């Protein structure tokens, strides 16, 4: 009996020490961000002239009553392409892509502003719980169905938005989506992310991350709203609509699960994956190997002379996307919302 009591006491002490260690990691100071640098060559970005003016923001109701923002581009096609923006910005950054696809007659394009970003949600850089971004996408699909959009749905995304599309495919809600368009998808902890920081774009608070992972493993979520990552965008390129840091729960919600191969595997033959040969954040060879291993029936193409932003603005990439959309069968999905 005495040995049992001593054993339990030791176990309790170890547990308290572990908890104290996790909390001390969470409370530690964030790393000093490296000297701001223009990772994605914002200095040379130019507005692309299109034949379509950018549509006004609209609103759809999420299940918690929050009104979230989106834009929609009409088309002669019944297909819906819901395309998710990358980290820090919002849907308006993909106007050139949406215009091109809309005018090609291959899909209506919906550009949501994810919760926690410009004009969506009450708290910039945060969500309410892990997995809420997937729930918001489901609510968007249900809303579009109620609005009379009955065509098959393709879910797409660029960078972290592509990562969210992969996460969605591996989750419980993939039944409402027929196909996936992934442009330079970011899959954290995989060899495909350059340097683990997307080429210096993301500055991770690793000590806090380890502490939060430990607490989450034992069901403690009270610290999940704390910031875990900052983005290295030089201040002279800010326009006030970017979101420059993410909470733990938003960042986790935005990317495939830690067993990312399972989420990738769920894509099967339903995905087109494009990445530029000159991508600053994603290693194209490592990404191709990752999909060859986990989703060999997906179509993966490395586009020559294209970088991270060029993958959604370059004419060659846009042509590849529209050609793929035309190959998709018109009836490869039930029209019921997930």
C-alpha beads as a LAMMPS data file, in Angstrom:
LAMMPS data file: protein, C-alpha beads

338 atoms
337 bonds

1 atom types
1 bond types

-500.0 500.0 xlo xhi
-500.0 500.0 ylo yhi
-500.0 500.0 zlo zhi

Masses

1 110.0

Atoms # bond

1 1 1 0.000 0.000 0.000
2 1 1 2.835 2.317 0.933
3 1 1 4.532 1.673 -2.429
4 1 1 1.288 2.536 -4.210
5 1 1 0.965 5.816 -2.339
6 1 1 4.593 6.704 -3.066
7 1 1 4.142 5.800 -6.736
8 1 1 1.035 7.939 -7.047
9 1 1 2.776 10.819 -5.310
10 1 1 5.733 10.578 -7.693
11 1 1 3.379 10.445 -10.651
12 1 1 1.586 13.528 -9.359
13 1 1 4.832 15.424 -8.879
14 1 1 5.973 14.535 -12.396
15 1 1 2.620 15.673 -13.768
16 1 1 2.865 18.999 -11.969
17 1 1 6.427 19.469 -13.168
18 1 1 5.329 18.752 -16.730
19 1 1 2.445 21.215 -16.420
20 1 1 4.726 23.872 -14.963
21 1 1 7.211 23.323 -17.784
22 1 1 4.486 23.663 -20.434
23 1 1 3.207 26.892 -18.872
24 1 1 6.730 28.319 -18.616
25 1 1 7.228 27.586 -22.327
26 1 1 3.956 29.315 -23.150
27 1 1 4.939 32.363 -21.088
28 1 1 8.395 32.659 -22.662
29 1 1 9.277 35.665 -24.787
30 1 1 8.806 35.257 -28.538
31 1 1 11.920 35.063 -30.692
32 1 1 13.168 38.271 -32.236
33 1 1 11.938 38.389 -35.792
34 1 1 14.730 38.564 -38.309
35 1 1 15.265 41.807 -40.155
36 1 1 12.140 42.326 -42.273
37 1 1 12.805 41.318 -45.853
38 1 1 10.768 41.114 -48.992
39 1 1 10.393 37.330 -49.166
40 1 1 7.840 37.367 -51.992
41 1 1 9.132 40.409 -53.867
42 1 1 6.229 42.678 -52.964
43 1 1 8.284 45.555 -54.381
44 1 1 7.676 44.334 -57.923
45 1 1 4.018 43.358 -57.568
46 1 1 1.744 45.271 -59.893
47 1 1 -2.022 45.384 -60.096
48 1 1 -3.210 43.192 -62.957
49 1 1 -5.752 44.796 -65.262
50 1 1 -8.780 42.557 -65.850
51 1 1 -12.048 42.829 -67.737
52 1 1 -14.035 42.373 -64.513
53 1 1 -14.214 44.887 -61.680
54 1 1 -13.666 43.413 -58.249
55 1 1 -17.093 42.460 -56.814
56 1 1 -18.342 43.958 -53.569
57 1 1 -18.058 42.004 -50.356
58 1 1 -21.122 39.994 -49.413
59 1 1 -21.987 38.211 -46.166
60 1 1 -23.027 34.706 -45.232
61 1 1 -24.116 33.474 -41.794
62 1 1 -21.903 31.015 -39.936
63 1 1 -23.410 28.587 -37.423
64 1 1 -22.397 30.795 -34.473
65 1 1 -24.289 33.758 -35.928
66 1 1 -21.181 35.546 -37.206
67 1 1 -21.561 37.181 -40.633
68 1 1 -18.491 36.272 -42.675
69 1 1 -17.294 37.945 -45.878
70 1 1 -16.997 36.589 -49.402
71 1 1 -16.982 37.718 -53.026
72 1 1 -18.543 35.877 -55.962
73 1 1 -17.693 36.044 -59.657
74 1 1 -20.490 34.930 -61.984
75 1 1 -19.928 32.658 -64.974
76 1 1 -21.795 30.722 -67.623
77 1 1 -20.693 27.533 -65.836
78 1 1 -22.699 25.969 -63.028
79 1 1 -19.551 24.734 -61.285
80 1 1 -18.508 26.561 -58.127
81 1 1 -14.842 27.075 -57.310
82 1 1 -14.483 28.133 -53.686
83 1 1 -10.925 29.432 -53.510
84 1 1 -9.219 30.119 -50.178
85 1 1 -6.583 32.830 -49.785
86 1 1 -3.125 32.345 -48.300
87 1 1 -1.766 33.504 -44.955
88 1 1 -2.063 37.140 -43.827
89 1 1 -4.153 38.490 -46.726
90 1 1 -7.736 37.938 -47.960
91 1 1 -9.765 36.985 -51.005
92 1 1 -9.273 40.227 -52.968
93 1 1 -5.676 39.223 -53.627
94 1 1 -6.948 36.564 -56.048
95 1 1 -8.977 38.855 -58.272
96 1 1 -6.877 38.055 -61.363
97 1 1 -7.371 34.310 -60.909
98 1 1 -11.103 34.640 -60.247
99 1 1 -11.578 36.949 -63.246
100 1 1 -9.745 34.597 -65.585
101 1 1 -11.718 31.536 -64.502
102 1 1 -15.027 33.397 -64.562
103 1 1 -14.467 34.709 -68.091
104 1 1 -13.302 31.277 -69.297
105 1 1 -16.750 29.858 -68.533
106 1 1 -15.309 27.026 -66.418
107 1 1 -16.600 28.007 -62.966
108 1 1 -18.242 30.609 -60.834
109 1 1 -15.594 31.668 -58.317
110 1 1 -16.223 32.358 -54.644
111 1 1 -13.458 34.110 -52.683
112 1 1 -14.108 33.940 -48.941
113 1 1 -12.293 36.074 -46.391
114 1 1 -11.565 33.495 -43.734
115 1 1 -12.635 34.163 -40.164
116 1 1 -9.902 36.065 -38.366
117 1 1 -8.989 38.053 -41.481
118 1 1 -10.052 41.326 -43.072
119 1 1 -13.771 42.022 -42.595
120 1 1 -14.460 38.486 -41.262
121 1 1 -14.902 37.663 -37.590
122 1 1 -14.594 39.778 -34.493
123 1 1 -10.982 39.010 -33.654
124 1 1 -8.259 39.559 -36.249
125 1 1 -5.813 36.657 -36.234
126 1 1 -7.981 34.301 -34.175
127 1 1 -10.858 31.824 -34.320
128 1 1 -12.941 30.395 -31.499
129 1 1 -11.788 26.782 -31.640
130 1 1 -9.595 24.431 -33.630
131 1 1 -11.450 23.301 -36.746
132 1 1 -13.710 26.353 -37.024
133 1 1 -12.407 27.284 -40.476
134 1 1 -13.645 23.938 -41.817
135 1 1 -17.030 24.514 -40.204
136 1 1 -17.152 27.973 -41.793
137 1 1 -16.506 26.458 -45.230
138 1 1 -19.330 23.978 -44.676
139 1 1 -21.612 26.869 -43.708
140 1 1 -20.574 28.742 -46.861
141 1 1 -21.399 25.715 -49.020
142 1 1 -24.797 25.327 -47.370
143 1 1 -25.500 29.030 -47.860
144 1 1 -24.572 28.873 -51.550
145 1 1 -26.857 25.878 -52.010
146 1 1 -29.736 27.790 -50.398
147 1 1 -28.981 30.674 -52.757
148 1 1 -29.646 28.367 -55.702
149 1 1 -26.098 27.420 -56.743
150 1 1 -26.514 23.726 -57.499
151 1 1 -23.438 22.900 -59.569
152 1 1 -20.559 20.668 -58.480
153 1 1 -18.077 22.213 -56.080
154 1 1 -14.323 22.461 -56.432
155 1 1 -12.484 23.600 -53.306
156 1 1 -9.213 25.368 -53.977
157 1 1 -6.606 27.399 -52.222
158 1 1 -3.206 28.982 -52.466
159 1 1 -0.357 28.544 -49.983
160 1 1 -1.916 28.107 -46.510
161 1 1 -5.306 28.175 -48.251
162 1 1 -4.207 25.098 -50.172
163 1 1 -3.251 23.565 -46.845
164 1 1 -6.742 24.239 -45.525
165 1 1 -8.241 22.547 -48.593
166 1 1 -6.085 19.472 -47.870
167 1 1 -7.245 19.511 -44.244
168 1 1 -10.867 19.757 -45.398
169 1 1 -10.409 16.745 -47.681
170 1 1 -9.154 14.656 -44.763
171 1 1 -11.871 15.792 -42.366
172 1 1 -15.475 14.844 -41.810
173 1 1 -17.010 17.261 -44.326
174 1 1 -15.440 16.296 -47.661
175 1 1 -18.692 14.791 -49.003
176 1 1 -19.808 18.133 -50.428
177 1 1 -16.729 18.718 -52.573
178 1 1 -16.039 16.999 -55.882
179 1 1 -12.473 18.113 -56.607
180 1 1 -9.580 20.162 -55.243
181 1 1 -7.320 22.813 -56.775
182 1 1 -4.112 23.282 -54.762
183 1 1 -1.697 26.051 -55.706
184 1 1 1.640 25.885 -53.843
185 1 1 -0.041 24.292 -50.799
186 1 1 1.777 24.833 -47.504
187 1 1 1.996 21.718 -45.341
188 1 1 3.842 22.629 -42.116
189 1 1 6.328 20.109 -40.659
190 1 1 6.662 18.521 -44.121
191 1 1 9.900 18.657 -46.139
192 1 1 8.056 20.732 -48.744
193 1 1 8.111 23.910 -46.615
194 1 1 11.406 25.672 -47.200
195 1 1 13.395 25.871 -43.963
196 1 1 10.266 25.150 -41.942
197 1 1 9.448 28.864 -42.227
198 1 1 8.247 29.111 -45.845
199 1 1 11.520 30.703 -46.863
200 1 1 11.537 33.147 -43.955
201 1 1 7.925 34.297 -44.319
202 1 1 6.725 32.820 -41.000
203 1 1 8.382 33.446 -37.628
204 1 1 7.251 30.709 -35.229
205 1 1 7.237 31.009 -31.436
206 1 1 8.484 27.432 -31.049
207 1 1 8.686 27.361 -27.236
208 1 1 5.067 28.478 -26.969
209 1 1 4.090 26.012 -29.662
210 1 1 5.638 23.094 -27.746
211 1 1 3.933 24.188 -24.537
212 1 1 0.544 24.486 -26.224
213 1 1 0.931 21.112 -27.900
214 1 1 1.615 19.559 -24.487
215 1 1 -1.414 21.211 -22.892
216 1 1 -3.669 20.346 -25.815
217 1 1 -2.575 16.706 -25.491
218 1 1 -4.144 16.604 -22.019
219 1 1 -7.244 18.558 -23.024
220 1 1 -6.270 22.036 -21.784
221 1 1 -7.251 24.701 -24.339
222 1 1 -7.371 27.860 -22.244
223 1 1 -4.232 29.300 -23.831
224 1 1 -5.052 28.541 -27.481
225 1 1 -5.804 32.191 -28.300
226 1 1 -2.163 33.157 -27.769
227 1 1 -0.183 34.230 -30.823
228 1 1 2.071 31.543 -32.268
229 1 1 3.309 32.952 -35.597
230 1 1 4.129 36.329 -37.123
231 1 1 4.590 37.107 -40.802
232 1 1 7.625 38.819 -42.236
233 1 1 6.042 41.470 -44.423
234 1 1 7.991 44.751 -44.437
235 1 1 5.904 47.625 -43.066
236 1 1 6.270 49.728 -46.217
237 1 1 4.111 47.178 -48.062
238 1 1 1.287 47.091 -45.509
239 1 1 -2.113 48.390 -46.614
240 1 1 -4.012 47.857 -43.352
241 1 1 -5.992 44.853 -44.551
242 1 1 -3.352 42.200 -43.809
243 1 1 -3.317 40.017 -40.698
244 1 1 0.251 39.782 -39.460
245 1 1 -0.018 37.247 -36.620
246 1 1 -2.086 34.141 -35.892
247 1 1 -3.204 32.476 -32.713
248 1 1 -2.367 28.838 -32.063
249 1 1 -5.914 27.722 -32.818
250 1 1 -6.182 29.681 -36.073
251 1 1 -2.816 28.459 -37.309
252 1 1 -3.654 24.829 -36.487
253 1 1 -7.053 25.198 -38.177
254 1 1 -5.454 26.568 -41.348
255 1 1 -3.236 23.588 -42.210
256 1 1 -3.328 19.809 -42.558
257 1 1 -3.191 17.791 -39.366
258 1 1 0.167 16.686 -37.966
259 1 1 -0.361 13.320 -39.661
260 1 1 -0.603 15.256 -42.908
261 1 1 -0.134 12.175 -45.089
262 1 1 -3.609 10.993 -44.043
263 1 1 -5.189 14.257 -45.180
264 1 1 -3.274 14.175 -48.477
265 1 1 -4.308 10.555 -49.024
266 1 1 -7.970 11.584 -48.884
267 1 1 -7.489 13.653 -52.060
268 1 1 -6.984 10.440 -54.062
269 1 1 -7.461 11.313 -57.765
270 1 1 -9.563 14.437 -57.173
271 1 1 -6.813 17.073 -57.036
272 1 1 -4.755 19.229 -59.336
273 1 1 -1.602 20.482 -57.596
274 1 1 0.452 23.273 -59.168
275 1 1 3.668 24.761 -57.832
276 1 1 6.196 27.062 -59.416
277 1 1 9.746 25.916 -60.042
278 1 1 10.933 29.224 -58.505
279 1 1 8.605 29.135 -55.477
280 1 1 10.173 30.974 -52.532
281 1 1 8.146 29.159 -49.835
282 1 1 7.492 25.639 -51.145
283 1 1 10.099 23.197 -52.444
284 1 1 8.544 21.856 -55.681
285 1 1 10.535 18.610 -55.763
286 1 1 9.702 17.800 -52.136
287 1 1 6.040 18.625 -52.734
288 1 1 5.889 16.388 -55.780
289 1 1 7.510 13.539 -53.799
290 1 1 5.034 14.056 -50.966
291 1 1 2.047 13.647 -53.284
292 1 1 3.659 10.768 -55.169
293 1 1 3.877 8.934 -51.855
294 1 1 0.486 9.772 -50.341
295 1 1 -1.802 10.622 -53.293
296 1 1 -0.158 9.207 -56.436
297 1 1 -3.349 9.569 -58.494
298 1 1 -3.467 13.333 -57.985
299 1 1 -2.195 15.467 -60.860
300 1 1 0.942 17.378 -59.855
301 1 1 2.726 19.826 -62.143
302 1 1 5.784 22.013 -61.550
303 1 1 5.442 25.187 -63.615
304 1 1 8.743 26.553 -64.986
305 1 1 9.853 30.130 -64.247
306 1 1 6.953 30.754 -61.846
307 1 1 7.207 31.798 -58.194
308 1 1 4.861 31.688 -55.185
309 1 1 2.583 34.502 -56.340
310 1 1 2.963 33.813 -60.041
311 1 1 1.193 30.480 -59.615
312 1 1 -2.152 32.334 -59.447
313 1 1 -1.370 35.223 -61.828
314 1 1 0.848 33.836 -64.591
315 1 1 -1.007 33.197 -67.868
316 1 1 0.512 29.749 -68.292
317 1 1 -0.661 28.680 -64.833
318 1 1 -4.123 30.160 -65.382
319 1 1 -4.424 28.295 -68.683
320 1 1 -3.459 25.042 -66.966
321 1 1 -6.143 25.619 -64.330
322 1 1 -8.931 26.354 -66.814
323 1 1 -7.982 23.362 -68.964
324 1 1 -8.206 21.102 -65.902
325 1 1 -11.566 22.559 -64.871
326 1 1 -12.923 21.780 -68.341
327 1 1 -11.953 18.107 -67.922
328 1 1 -14.023 17.684 -64.762
329 1 1 -17.299 15.835 -65.281
330 1 1 -20.363 17.988 -64.662
331 1 1 -22.109 15.399 -62.503
332 1 1 -19.333 14.082 -60.261
333 1 1 -21.044 15.087 -57.059
334 1 1 -24.405 14.924 -55.357
335 1 1 -25.853 18.378 -54.953
336 1 1 -26.566 18.007 -51.259
337 1 1 -24.622 20.199 -48.853
338 1 1 -22.318 18.309 -46.486

Bonds

1 1 1 2
2 1 2 3
3 1 3 4
4 1 4 5
5 1 5 6
6 1 6 7
7 1 7 8
8 1 8 9
9 1 9 10
10 1 10 11
11 1 11 12
12 1 12 13
13 1 13 14
14 1 14 15
15 1 15 16
16 1 16 17
17 1 17 18
18 1 18 19
19 1 19 20
20 1 20 21
21 1 21 22
22 1 22 23
23 1 23 24
24 1 24 25
25 1 25 26
26 1 26 27
27 1 27 28
28 1 28 29
29 1 29 30
30 1 30 31
31 1 31 32
32 1 32 33
33 1 33 34
34 1 34 35
35 1 35 36
36 1 36 37
37 1 37 38
38 1 38 39
39 1 39 40
40 1 40 41
41 1 41 42
42 1 42 43
43 1 43 44
44 1 44 45
45 1 45 46
46 1 46 47
47 1 47 48
48 1 48 49
49 1 49 50
50 1 50 51
51 1 51 52
52 1 52 53
53 1 53 54
54 1 54 55
55 1 55 56
56 1 56 57
57 1 57 58
58 1 58 59
59 1 59 60
60 1 60 61
61 1 61 62
62 1 62 63
63 1 63 64
64 1 64 65
65 1 65 66
66 1 66 67
67 1 67 68
68 1 68 69
69 1 69 70
70 1 70 71
71 1 71 72
72 1 72 73
73 1 73 74
74 1 74 75
75 1 75 76
76 1 76 77
77 1 77 78
78 1 78 79
79 1 79 80
80 1 80 81
81 1 81 82
82 1 82 83
83 1 83 84
84 1 84 85
85 1 85 86
86 1 86 87
87 1 87 88
88 1 88 89
89 1 89 90
90 1 90 91
91 1 91 92
92 1 92 93
93 1 93 94
94 1 94 95
95 1 95 96
96 1 96 97
97 1 97 98
98 1 98 99
99 1 99 100
100 1 100 101
101 1 101 102
102 1 102 103
103 1 103 104
104 1 104 105
105 1 105 106
106 1 106 107
107 1 107 108
108 1 108 109
109 1 109 110
110 1 110 111
111 1 111 112
112 1 112 113
113 1 113 114
114 1 114 115
115 1 115 116
116 1 116 117
117 1 117 118
118 1 118 119
119 1 119 120
120 1 120 121
121 1 121 122
122 1 122 123
123 1 123 124
124 1 124 125
125 1 125 126
126 1 126 127
127 1 127 128
128 1 128 129
129 1 129 130
130 1 130 131
131 1 131 132
132 1 132 133
133 1 133 134
134 1 134 135
135 1 135 136
136 1 136 137
137 1 137 138
138 1 138 139
139 1 139 140
140 1 140 141
141 1 141 142
142 1 142 143
143 1 143 144
144 1 144 145
145 1 145 146
146 1 146 147
147 1 147 148
148 1 148 149
149 1 149 150
150 1 150 151
151 1 151 152
152 1 152 153
153 1 153 154
154 1 154 155
155 1 155 156
156 1 156 157
157 1 157 158
158 1 158 159
159 1 159 160
160 1 160 161
161 1 161 162
162 1 162 163
163 1 163 164
164 1 164 165
165 1 165 166
166 1 166 167
167 1 167 168
168 1 168 169
169 1 169 170
170 1 170 171
171 1 171 172
172 1 172 173
173 1 173 174
174 1 174 175
175 1 175 176
176 1 176 177
177 1 177 178
178 1 178 179
179 1 179 180
180 1 180 181
181 1 181 182
182 1 182 183
183 1 183 184
184 1 184 185
185 1 185 186
186 1 186 187
187 1 187 188
188 1 188 189
189 1 189 190
190 1 190 191
191 1 191 192
192 1 192 193
193 1 193 194
194 1 194 195
195 1 195 196
196 1 196 197
197 1 197 198
198 1 198 199
199 1 199 200
200 1 200 201
201 1 201 202
202 1 202 203
203 1 203 204
204 1 204 205
205 1 205 206
206 1 206 207
207 1 207 208
208 1 208 209
209 1 209 210
210 1 210 211
211 1 211 212
212 1 212 213
213 1 213 214
214 1 214 215
215 1 215 216
216 1 216 217
217 1 217 218
218 1 218 219
219 1 219 220
220 1 220 221
221 1 221 222
222 1 222 223
223 1 223 224
224 1 224 225
225 1 225 226
226 1 226 227
227 1 227 228
228 1 228 229
229 1 229 230
230 1 230 231
231 1 231 232
232 1 232 233
233 1 233 234
234 1 234 235
235 1 235 236
236 1 236 237
237 1 237 238
238 1 238 239
239 1 239 240
240 1 240 241
241 1 241 242
242 1 242 243
243 1 243 244
244 1 244 245
245 1 245 246
246 1 246 247
247 1 247 248
248 1 248 249
249 1 249 250
250 1 250 251
251 1 251 252
252 1 252 253
253 1 253 254
254 1 254 255
255 1 255 256
256 1 256 257
257 1 257 258
258 1 258 259
259 1 259 260
260 1 260 261
261 1 261 262
262 1 262 263
263 1 263 264
264 1 264 265
265 1 265 266
266 1 266 267
267 1 267 268
268 1 268 269
269 1 269 270
270 1 270 271
271 1 271 272
272 1 272 273
273 1 273 274
274 1 274 275
275 1 275 276
276 1 276 277
277 1 277 278
278 1 278 279
279 1 279 280
280 1 280 281
281 1 281 282
282 1 282 283
283 1 283 284
284 1 284 285
285 1 285 286
286 1 286 287
287 1 287 288
288 1 288 289
289 1 289 290
290 1 290 291
291 1 291 292
292 1 292 293
293 1 293 294
294 1 294 295
295 1 295 296
296 1 296 297
297 1 297 298
298 1 298 299
299 1 299 300
300 1 300 301
301 1 301 302
302 1 302 303
303 1 303 304
304 1 304 305
305 1 305 306
306 1 306 307
307 1 307 308
308 1 308 309
309 1 309 310
310 1 310 311
311 1 311 312
312 1 312 313
313 1 313 314
314 1 314 315
315 1 315 316
316 1 316 317
317 1 317 318
318 1 318 319
319 1 319 320
320 1 320 321
321 1 321 322
322 1 322 323
323 1 323 324
324 1 324 325
325 1 325 326
326 1 326 327
327 1 327 328
328 1 328 329
329 1 329 330
330 1 330 331
331 1 331 332
332 1 332 333
333 1 333 334
334 1 334 335
335 1 335 336
336 1 336 337
337 1 337 338
